[in-house]
Amino acid sequence: MKPTALITGASGGIGYELAHLFAKAGYELIIVARSEIKLQQLKTELNDHPVTVIAEDLSHPNGAENVYHKVKEEGKTVEVLVNNAGFGLNGAFEELSLKEQKNMLQVNVHALTELTHYFLPDMKKAPFLNIPKGVLNVASVAAFQPGPRMAVYYASKAYVLSFTEALREELRGTGLTVSTLCPGATDTNFFKNANAEETKLVKRTMTPKDVANEGFLGFIKGKRVIIPGTLNRSMAVSTKLIPRSVAAKLAHYMDS
Ligand SMILES: NC(=O)c1ccc[n+]([C@@H]2O[C@H](COP(=O)([O-])OP(=O)(O)OC[C@H]3O[C@@H](n4cnc5c(N)ncnc54)[C@H](OP(=O)(O)O)[C@@H]3O)[C@@H](O)[C@H]2O)c1
């Protein structure tokens, strides 16, 4: 029997690349996103590899619960949970739609938290000892600072980082790996969907393949926080050295 990795947001970008890497490493896949067509395409690309497709909108308050029940109906257990689905919204907080910002919190924060809560008991019981099991949560370098004009997005990623680091400590000694992946700007649909294509943030992007590679290897090695790319790592370090008020000003400049 193969261990199973459930990956949210696998229909494109970083999640799509992570799905390929976990499949190559021998994990059976459960892939989740809204776009069933794209998920089915990924399944086809992976040929005979065992893949279960779950088309679900995680911005729906019952989205995470529905995913859990569908996994149980399929008789599957989850040994690795990759909470990657997420999106951003660019604009002044008061001008962005409240409904859309609540949807963003539902996907980036609530669904991630709920899925982790649902699947942890399975993971702890899972018998696979020679292959990593646990949780890989996708935050962002945005987690390290306040982000004017993407205020709720940055705050959601600060939650993901804090939550995941705390969980890692709670689960020390259980055999589970708990890691946070903090990508910098990556060439995916993220900026288009966030209405941030015209900002300076898109000037230096990494490929989703390179980000996923570093994320996957970091998780396999049991790293606490994985920041792909030398430039992103040095920027994350310098962010810690400057006052948060200055970091907020810099983030505001980058968003213009
Ligand atoms: N790209 C960057 O610069 C960057 C930087 C730092 C962190 N990140 C983080 O990396 C993660 C992946 O983003 P990406 O860059 O790969 O962007 P992407 O190409 O837009 O992929 C986002 C994924 O999330 C899924 N998703 C979005 N809303 C969803 C919903 N309501 N329900 C279920 N699935 C949903 C999308 O699938 P469907 O549309 O089919 O639902 C897609 O598979 C996100 O958490 C993002 O915040 C990205």
The ligand as a Tripos MOL2 file, in Angstrom:
@<TRIPOS>MOLECULE
LIG
   48    52     1     0     0
SMALL
NO_CHARGES

@<TRIPOS>ATOM
      1 N1          2.5390   32.9930   -6.6600 N.am      1 LIG1
      2 C1          3.1090   33.6690   -5.6660 C.2       1 LIG1
      3 O1          3.8100   34.6870   -5.9010 O.2       1 LIG1
      4 C2          2.9800   33.1910   -4.2430 C.ar      1 LIG1
      5 C3          3.8520   33.7220   -3.2850 C.ar      1 LIG1
      6 C4          3.7310   33.2980   -1.9690 C.ar      1 LIG1
      7 C5          2.7770   32.3740   -1.6160 C.ar      1 LIG1
      8 N2          1.9330   31.8650   -2.5640 N.ar      1 LIG1
      9 C6          0.9250   30.8990   -2.1230 C.3       1 LIG1
     10 O2          1.0940   29.7010   -2.8480 O.3       1 LIG1
     11 C7         -0.1510   28.9960   -2.8760 C.3       1 LIG1
     12 C8         -0.4160   28.5280   -4.2960 C.3       1 LIG1
     13 O3         -0.6030   29.6540   -5.1240 O.3       1 LIG1
     14 P1         -0.0640   29.7370   -6.6270 P.3       1 LIG1
     15 O4          0.9490   30.7920   -6.6900 O.co2     1 LIG1
     16 O5          0.2810   28.3830   -7.1210 O.co2     1 LIG1
     17 O6         -1.3610   30.3370   -7.3370 O.3       1 LIG1
     18 P2         -2.3750   29.7120   -8.4060 P.3       1 LIG1
     19 O7         -1.6420   29.2610   -9.6040 O.co2     1 LIG1
     20 O8         -3.4380   30.7420   -8.5530 O.co2     1 LIG1
     21 O9         -2.9550   28.4210   -7.6810 O.3       1 LIG1
     22 C9         -3.8780   28.5130   -6.6180 C.3       1 LIG1
     23 C10        -4.5000   27.1630   -6.3900 C.3       1 LIG1
     24 O10        -5.4550   27.2890   -5.3220 O.3       1 LIG1
     25 C11        -6.7090   26.7980   -5.7610 C.3       1 LIG1
     26 N3         -7.8070   27.5460   -5.1660 N.ar      1 LIG1
     27 C12        -8.0040   28.8930   -5.1670 C.ar      1 LIG1
     28 N4         -9.1850   29.1960   -4.6120 N.ar      1 LIG1
     29 C13        -9.7540   28.0110   -4.2470 C.ar      1 LIG1
     30 C14       -10.9880   27.6600   -3.6420 C.ar      1 LIG1
     31 N5        -11.9100   28.5790   -3.3330 N.pl3     1 LIG1
     32 N6        -11.2480   26.3550   -3.4120 N.ar      1 LIG1
     33 C15       -10.3480   25.4130   -3.7580 C.ar      1 LIG1
     34 N7         -9.1650   25.6740   -4.3330 N.ar      1 LIG1
     35 C16        -8.8770   26.9660   -4.5810 C.ar      1 LIG1
     36 C17        -6.6940   27.0110   -7.2910 C.3       1 LIG1
     37 O11        -7.5640   26.0740   -7.9340 O.3       1 LIG1
     38 P3         -8.9970   26.4230   -8.6020 P.3       1 LIG1
     39 O12        -8.9070   27.8060   -9.1580 O.co2     1 LIG1
     40 O13        -9.1790   25.3370   -9.6150 O.co2     1 LIG1
     41 O14        -9.9540   26.3090   -7.4650 O.co2     1 LIG1
     42 C18        -5.2460   26.6760   -7.6230 C.3       1 LIG1
     43 O15        -5.0840   25.2940   -7.7710 O.3       1 LIG1
     44 C19        -1.1970   29.9600   -2.3250 C.3       1 LIG1
     45 O16        -1.4890   29.6220   -0.9930 O.3       1 LIG1
     46 C20        -0.5140   31.3130   -2.3920 C.3       1 LIG1
     47 O17        -0.9960   32.2050   -1.4250 O.3       1 LIG1
     48 C21         2.0150   32.2520   -3.8750 C.ar      1 LIG1
@<TRIPOS>BOND
     1     1     2 1
     2     2     3 2
     3     2     4 1
     4     4     5 ar
     5     4    48 ar
     6     5     6 ar
     7     6     7 ar
     8     7     8 ar
     9     8     9 1
    10     8    48 ar
    11     9    10 1
    12     9    46 1
    13    10    11 1
    14    11    12 1
    15    11    44 1
    16    12    13 1
    17    13    14 1
    18    14    15 2
    19    14    16 1
    20    14    17 1
    21    17    18 1
    22    18    19 2
    23    18    20 1
    24    18    21 1
    25    21    22 1
    26    22    23 1
    27    23    24 1
    28    23    42 1
    29    24    25 1
    30    25    26 1
    31    25    36 1
    32    26    27 ar
    33    26    35 ar
    34    27    28 ar
    35    28    29 ar
    36    29    30 ar
    37    29    35 ar
    38    30    31 1
    39    30    32 ar
    40    32    33 ar
    41    33    34 ar
    42    34    35 ar
    43    36    37 1
    44    36    42 1
    45    37    38 1
    46    38    39 2
    47    38    40 1
    48    38    41 1
    49    42    43 1
    50    44    45 1
    51    44    46 1
    52    46    47 1
@<TRIPOS>SUBSTRUCTURE
     1 LIG1         1 GROUP 0 **** ****
